Amino acid sequence: MKTILITGASAGIGAECVRAFLADGWRVGCLARRPDALEEVAQGHANAVILPCDVTDSVAVEAAFDTFTAQIGRLDVLFNNAGTFGRAALIDELGHEDWRQVVDVNLNGMFNCARAAFGRMRTQAPQGGRIINNGSISAHTPRAHSVAYTTTKHAITGLTKSLSLDGRPFDIACGQIDIGNARTELLEGIIASNPDDPPPTMDVAEVVRAVLHMANMPPEANVQFMTVMATKMPYIGRG
């Protein structure tokens, strides 16, 4: 039975992926800060492991990964998904604490989890595994007033490339999925704030399908970068 650990598993894309991977027969580590929300997502499934953890706490991350591998035996895939948009603002209106909070979750948190996964994949037998980083359309093209979020998502592309290169000798693959306007709780808030001009959206199920595809690739194949977005998003083109 394949194993995956999903961060940001208590809501949105993470929660939908937990449900889909459990339905697909995987053993799933469900990692997020709120244990009650994780329990609600997992609904007592025998193959779910609840891992309450703040990804910004490197010690807690290591302990959560230890708990998962102690119970399950190995880690085949990490979906490095936890993230936050932060406060929308122009750079001179964004406080240093606002900046640090987004960087701590989106960059340091993803580093902490990738580091924990890489170390276990490198030393387990048989060696190897796969890390899937959740990037964003903002890893290529920013949304207005998103300087902290966009900066961190550009950094995740560098993390993905470095892990892909450094993982080769150990059969560790790394890919990135860049998602645009999947209809989750986060996007519902954006829609509500723009009722007269709502953005194009897509069903979050399309993202889940893409992550399942990436996770199910054989060891000798990898989706390096995938963009899944609402078809009519203003991503391609010039003003």
SVG drawing of the C-alpha trace seen along z (x, -y; Angstrom):
<svg xmlns="http://www.w3.org/2000/svg" viewBox="-22 -52 46 54">
<polyline fill="none" stroke="black" stroke-width="0.4" points="0.0,0.0 1.5,-3.4 1.9,-6.1 1.6,-9.9 1.9,-12.7 -0.2,-15.8 0.4,-19.1 -2.3,-21.8 -4.6,-18.8 -7.4,-20.4 -9.0,-22.5 -9.1,-23.4 -6.9,-21.5 -5.2,-19.5 -8.5,-18.2 -9.8,-17.2 -6.6,-15.4 -6.8,-13.5 -10.2,-12.2 -9.2,-11.3 -6.0,-9.5 -7.8,-7.5 -10.5,-6.5 -7.6,-5.5 -6.3,-3.1 -3.3,-5.0 -2.2,-5.4 -2.4,-9.1 -0.6,-11.3 -2.9,-14.3 -0.8,-17.2 -2.1,-20.6 -2.4,-22.7 -6.0,-21.9 -6.5,-18.3 -10.3,-18.6 -10.4,-19.7 -8.1,-16.9 -10.4,-14.4 -13.3,-15.7 -11.6,-15.4 -10.4,-11.8 -13.7,-10.7 -12.0,-7.9 -10.6,-6.2 -8.3,-3.3 -5.6,-4.4 -5.5,-8.0 -2.8,-9.2 -3.7,-12.4 -0.6,-14.6 -1.3,-17.9 1.6,-20.2 2.6,-23.7 4.9,-23.5 6.8,-26.6 8.1,-24.6 11.0,-22.5 11.1,-20.4 7.4,-19.6 7.7,-18.7 10.5,-16.2 8.4,-14.7 5.3,-14.4 7.3,-12.7 8.8,-10.3 5.2,-9.5 4.1,-8.8 7.0,-6.5 6.9,-4.7 3.3,-3.8 3.4,-3.2 6.9,-2.1 7.9,-4.4 7.1,-7.6 6.5,-7.3 5.2,-10.8 5.0,-14.2 2.5,-16.7 4.0,-19.9 0.8,-21.9 0.5,-24.1 0.5,-27.8 -1.1,-31.2 -1.8,-34.2 -1.4,-36.7 -2.7,-40.3 -3.2,-41.9 -1.4,-45.2 1.1,-47.4 4.7,-46.7 4.9,-50.0 1.7,-49.2 2.7,-45.6 4.2,-45.3 7.3,-43.4 5.3,-40.9 2.9,-40.4 5.9,-39.6 7.5,-37.3 4.3,-35.3 3.9,-34.5 7.6,-33.7 7.5,-31.5 4.6,-29.4 5.1,-29.4 8.9,-29.1 10.3,-28.0 7.4,-25.6 7.8,-24.0 11.6,-23.8 11.0,-22.1 8.7,-19.5 10.8,-18.9 13.9,-18.5 12.1,-15.9 10.8,-14.0 14.1,-14.0 16.0,-12.7 13.6,-9.8 13.4,-8.9 17.2,-8.9 17.6,-6.5 14.6,-4.2 14.8,-0.8 14.0,-0.6 15.5,-4.1 13.6,-6.9 10.3,-8.7 8.6,-11.7 8.0,-15.3 5.3,-17.4 5.5,-21.1 2.4,-23.2 3.5,-26.3 1.0,-28.7 0.3,-30.7 2.0,-33.4 5.2,-31.5 5.1,-32.9 2.6,-35.8 1.6,-37.8 -1.8,-38.8 -1.9,-42.5 -1.1,-43.3 0.6,-39.9 4.2,-40.8 4.9,-38.3 2.9,-35.5 4.4,-35.9 7.9,-36.2 7.6,-32.9 6.1,-31.1 8.9,-32.1 11.2,-30.7 9.4,-27.4 10.3,-27.0 13.9,-27.2 13.3,-24.6 11.7,-22.3 14.6,-22.5 17.2,-22.0 15.4,-19.0 15.1,-17.5 18.8,-17.8 20.0,-16.7 17.5,-13.9 18.7,-12.1 21.4,-9.9 18.8,-8.7 15.8,-8.1 13.9,-11.0 11.9,-12.8 10.5,-16.3 7.8,-18.1 5.7,-21.2 2.0,-21.9 1.0,-25.5 -2.7,-26.0 -4.8,-28.9 -8.3,-29.7 -9.4,-26.3 -12.7,-26.9 -11.8,-26.5 -12.7,-28.4 -9.9,-30.9 -11.2,-31.6 -14.7,-31.9 -13.5,-34.9 -12.1,-36.6 -15.3,-35.9 -17.4,-37.4 -15.2,-40.6 -15.8,-41.0 -19.4,-40.1 -19.7,-42.3 -16.6,-40.9 -15.9,-37.4 -12.8,-35.6 -12.9,-32.5 -12.8,-29.4 -12.5,-25.6 -13.6,-22.7 -11.0,-21.8 -11.5,-18.2 -9.4,-18.9 -6.5,-19.8 -7.0,-16.6 -7.0,-14.6 -3.7,-16.2 -2.0,-15.5 -3.1,-11.9 -1.6,-11.6 1.7,-13.1 1.9,-10.9 1.1,-7.7 3.9,-8.2 6.4,-5.3 9.8,-6.0 11.5,-6.4 9.1,-9.2 8.3,-12.6 6.0,-15.5 8.5,-18.3 6.0,-21.2 2.3,-21.2 0.0,-24.2 -3.7,-23.5 -5.9,-26.6 -9.2,-28.0 -9.3,-28.2 -10.3,-31.8 -7.8,-33.2 -5.9,-36.3 -2.6,-34.4 -1.6,-34.1 -1.5,-37.2 -0.3,-40.8 -1.9,-44.1"/>
</svg>
